[in-house]
């Protein structure tokens, strides 16, 4: 059985969106790792998630994987994390 396709879409030139709403830890981080490999170096991946720990987990993931965290915002239960692929 192959994994489900990533909910990843290009929003504009050099920018991608990954929808992780409704997914629980560690799935948002796993899907972010898969998605970042599909975007080009220098492009931006925006991840939306509503898992309570996703925002902090994605900050840690960026540090561990040496990608640039552009911003991390919380609005209600939804976090939006913007990541630039560096390598």
N, C-alpha and C positions, 0 to 999 in steps of 0.2 A: 504494500500500500504506500503510495507516495504522499508526502506532506501536502496539506492544503495550500493553495496559492496564497502568496502574501497580499494583504490588502494595501498594496503600494501603487500610488499613481503620481504621475508627473503633473505638477500644478502650473509651472511656467519654466522658462529656460533655466536650467541649473537648480531647480527646486523640486523636491519630492515630498509626498505626504504618506505617512504610515498610520493607519487607523488601528489602534489597539484598545478601543473602547470595549468594555465587557470582558476583557481578558485579565486573568489573575496571574500574580507572580508565580513563576519567573517568565511567563510567556511574552510579555512586552519586551523584556531584555533580549530574549532569544530571537524574536522577530526583528528587533532592531539590528542585531548582529547579522542576520541574513540580508536585511534590506540594505545595510550600508555597503555590502559587497556588490550590490546591483547598481549603485550610483557611482559616478565618476569622482576621482579625487578633485576636491575643491567645491563640489556641489553640496547643497544643503538638504538635509533630511529633517522634516518636522514630524514629530511623533506625538499623537494625542492618546492619552490613556486615562482611565478612571480608577485604576487600582491604587489604593492609598499609598503604597510604597514605590510606585513606578518612577515618580519624579526623582527621588533620592537615588534609586537604583540606577537610573540613566546617567546621573551625574557621576556616580562611581564607575559605571561602564565606560563613559567617555575618558575618564582619567586612566583607567586600566588599559584601554585600547588606543590611547593617544590620538583621540579625535577632539576637535575643538567644540566645546559647549558654548553656543552663542547666547542662548538664554533659556530659562526654565521658569514658566509662569503657571500659576495655579488660579483657576477661576471656578469657584464652587468645588465640585468633586473632580473636575477635569484638569489635568496638567497638560501643558503644551511645551515640548522640549525641542529646541532647534540645535542641530548638530552639523558641523562642517566636516566632511571626510577629509582627512589629512594624508592618508597613506593607503 
